[in-house]
Amino acid sequence: MPDDATWAAALHAVLDDPRLLALHAQPLVELTSGEVAGYELLSRFGAPGGGEPVPFPDAPPDAWFAAADRCGLGAPLQADVVRRAVAARGDLPPETFLTVNVDPHLLVHPEVAGALTDHDDLSRVVVELTEHTSAEGGAEALNRVLDEVRRRGGLVAVDDAGTGYAGLGLLLQLRPDVVKLDRELVTGLNADPVKRALVEVLGDLTGRMDAWLLAEGVETEAELAACIALGVPLGQGWALARPAARMLPALPEPTVEFVRGTAARVGLAENVASLLGPAPAGRDEALAEVLLDARDRPVSVRRQGGGWARPTVLAPSTPVTDAARRAAARPAADRFTPLVCTDGTGRYLGVVRVDGLLTALARLAG
């Protein structure tokens, strides 16, 4: 491996010359429709045609960021990536979002935090917390920055759920909007009943937190089919699409057909998509059954007996049995309040009424 002097020279070159760092986009895909819901932006180092001004280490991005930390350049490098990611919103196709990876110990650094909070509007941006290093100042400092991100319309994701950084304690502390299954869980998921059981548990937990579960590292069609069968709402990996220099607005048709065909074979009758119905929605309490925020995301739903409740949010691919468990686990006053379905960006789609849910449950049991 290169010594730190070589790394420092290469990193300074990257910070001085924007051509030496590019962000490639890997699609995040809805696993019922095959549509692209968003993109993870991934760092790629080196000039497109080669000929860098200093010897460039041939190493993966993780090694670059680790070297930046050792050389005292972690914050400026991370801030540069974050600034570019926020600016990339201008290239997003309609109704999509982007995620950018940030190490928790760097997110609390003023330069990195400022790259986010200098913007009044962070809608369509998801800050994805990676790696194991705790933030300086602990949970309180990290939560302050994340609260500012959310106040500006941004979302929060955690990586490595099930095996790594995103342990249960962290999920409970941060209550993220997106939870990414670790690729170790996804690899061989189709052939491992224990992994499938753990994914089901994590799916139920994230559902109760009103978060989205995303399977990363989906490399084979068998793993993709297993994720779809388990009702995982979002997927990412080479079985769907590889990272590219531009944001692909749609997947190749054969891939879309595979996702839709597999979802159809699983059976819409087993998912709440078949129970989705309309309900008056908007920002006027006198007219709406579901109150929406400025970005058309549900914030309250009217109780059957009057008053407002926090919405129980589902993906259309949520199994009927999981939806019924979540409905039954609510306080008695909310037991018959409609559940709310949203798309991959959190936008309102419709409601699932409890009587329809019970009918579907009885049909499945029969």
C-alpha positions, -999 to 999 in steps of 0.1 A, spaced: 0 0 0 12 36 -6 27 54 23 9 84 39 31 109 20 19 95 -13 -16 95 -1 -14 131 12 0 143 -22 -28 125 -41 -55 138 -17 -43 174 -20 -44 170 -58 -80 158 -56 -90 187 -34 -73 212 -58 -86 197 -90 -123 188 -92 -117 167 -123 -99 141 -101 -131 131 -82 -164 121 -98 -197 110 -83 -212 80 -100 -249 71 -94 -262 36 -87 -300 33 -90 -322 24 -59 -352 5 -73 -387 -1 -61 -391 -39 -59 -427 -40 -71 -427 -18 -101 -390 -19 -112 -390 19 -113 -360 39 -102 -368 56 -69 -334 72 -62 -297 70 -65 -267 64 -42 -238 87 -52 -205 69 -51 -170 85 -52 -146 76 -80 -111 89 -79 -88 97 -109 -90 118 -141 -111 103 -169 -82 100 -193 -55 93 -167 -24 115 -166 -29 126 -130 -4 152 -118 8 130 -89 11 92 -85 -24 80 -79 -30 50 -55 -49 22 -72 -73 17 -43 -110 15 -37 -129 46 -24 -130 33 12 -92 33 12 -91 69 0 -114 81 28 -95 61 54 -63 77 42 -79 111 42 -87 106 79 -51 96 87 -37 126 68 -61 151 85 -80 157 53 -111 137 61 -134 167 67 -125 187 36 -128 156 14 -161 146 29 -174 182 26 -164 184 -10 -184 152 -17 -214 165 2 -214 198 -16 -213 180 -50 -241 157 -40 -264 185 -29 -257 203 -62 -265 171 -81 -302 174 -72 -304 195 -103 -298 164 -124 -323 142 -106 -352 128 -127 -386 137 -114 -399 119 -82 -365 106 -72 -340 112 -44 -303 108 -39 -283 95 -10 -248 105 0 -225 86 24 -212 105 54 -191 91 83 -208 100 116 -175 113 132 -171 137 102 -208 148 100 -204 168 132 -173 186 118 -183 222 111 -171 220 75 -191 189 67 -222 199 86 -221 233 69 -220 217 35 -255 205 43 -269 231 67 -258 261 45 -289 250 24 -323 260 35 -339 232 14 -325 197 16 -355 180 1 -347 149 -20 -314 144 -1 -308 114 21 -278 115 44 -265 79 48 -245 72 79 -217 47 73 -189 30 92 -183 23 129 -165 54 143 -186 73 168 -192 110 164 -171 134 185 -193 147 212 -215 116 211 -251 111 202 -261 146 212 -238 163 187 -248 139 159 -285 144 166 -282 181 165 -268 180 129 -294 154 119 -322 175 134 -311 204 112 -310 182 81 -345 170 88 -357 205 95 -346 214 60 -365 185 45 -337 160 43 -339 124 54 -316 100 73 -304 65 64 -283 40 83 -261 14 67 -252 -22 76 -284 -31 94 -283 -65 108 -246 -70 110 -226 -38 114 -229 -2 125 -266 0 125 -273 -21 156 -306 -19 174 -294 8 198 -285 31 169 -318 24 151 -337 33 183 -316 64 188 -318 78 153 -352 65 141 -339 67 105 -361 72 74 -342 45 54 -326 13 68 -301 -5 45 -297 -42 49 -260 -51 50 -248 -69 19 -237 -99 41 -274 -105 49 -284 -102 12 -257 -124 -2 -272 -159 -4 -305 -147 10 -324 -170 -13 -307 -201 2 -305 -193 39 -337 -195 60 -320 -178 90 -311 -148 69 -347 -146 55 -360 -147 91 -337 -119 101 -348 -98 71 -384 -103 81 -377 -92 116 -359 -61 104 -387 -54 79 -412 -55 107 -390 -32 129 -385 -6 102 -422 -7 93 -431 1 129 -406 30 128 -423 42 96 -390 37 77 -381 21 44 -360 -11 42 -335 -11 14 -315 -42 4 -280 -34 -9 -256 -57 -27 -283 -76 -46 -260 -94 -71 -280 -123 -85 -316 -128 -98 -321 -154 -70 -313 -128 -43 -335 -102 -61 -364 -126 -62 -359 -134 -25 -360 -97 -16 -392 -92 -36 -408 -123 -20 -400 -109 15 -416 -76 7 -384 -55 8 -395 -22 -7 -363 -10 -22 -332 -27 -37 -297 -19 -50 -270 -39 -66 -256 -53 -99 -286 -75 -104 -305 -43 -109 -280 -18 -122 -243 -9 -119 -231 26 -109 -228 50 -139 -215 84 -146 -250 97 -151 -283 91 -135 -302 65 -155 -339 74 -155 -350 38 -160 -337 3 -159 -333 -19 -190 -367 -34 -199 -357 -70 -192 -348 -61 -156 -381 -42 -152 -400 -72 -165 -382 -95 -141 -390 -73 -111 -427 -69 -121 -431 -105 -131 -416 -118 -98 -438 -94 -78 -468 -106 -97 -460 -142 -90 -456 -134 -53 -492 -123 -56 -507 -89 -51 -533 -105 -29 -506 -111 -3 -496 -75 -3 -515 -43 7 -511 -29 -29 -543 -47 -38 -561 -30 -9 -550 5 -17 -579 30 -19 -584 68 -22 -590 91 7 -593 129 7 -558 143 13 -544 178 15 -535 206 39 -571 216 49 -582 199 81 -618 205 73 -616 186 40 -588 161 44 -588 126 58 -550 125 55 -531 157 62 -500 163 39 -469 185 43 -456 208 16 -439 178 0 -470 157 -1 -459 134 27 -485 123 53 -483 139 87 -517 130 103 -547 108 96 -582 112 109 -593 87 135 -626 69 130 -640 85 162 -626 119 155 -593 137 161 -560 131 144 -534 103 148 -498 99 136 -500 79 104 -490 42 102 -470 43 70 -467 13 46 -450 5 13 -474 -10 -13 -453 -42 -11 -460 -47 26 -474 -82 32 -510 -82 45 -500 -101 76 -473 -75 85 -498 -47 80 -524 -65 102 -498 -69 130 -489 -33 129 -525 -22 129 -533 -44 159 -502 -31 178 -515 4 178 -533 20 208 -570 12 211 -580 46 199 -561 41 167 -570 4 161 -594 12 132 -577 42 118 -567 37 81 -531 29 74 -514 51 48 -493 40 18 -465 61 4 -441 57 -26 -403 54 -25 -399 91 -19 -425 92 10 -453 108 -11 -489 99 -3 -505 72 -25 -537 62 -6 -550 44 24 -556 8 35 -587 5 56 -587 -20 84 -619 -37 74 -604 -45 40 -572 -57 57 -592 -81 79 -611 -94 49 -578 -100 30 -563 -117 61 -593 -141 64 -590 -149 26 -553 -158 31 -561 -179 61 -588 -197 42 
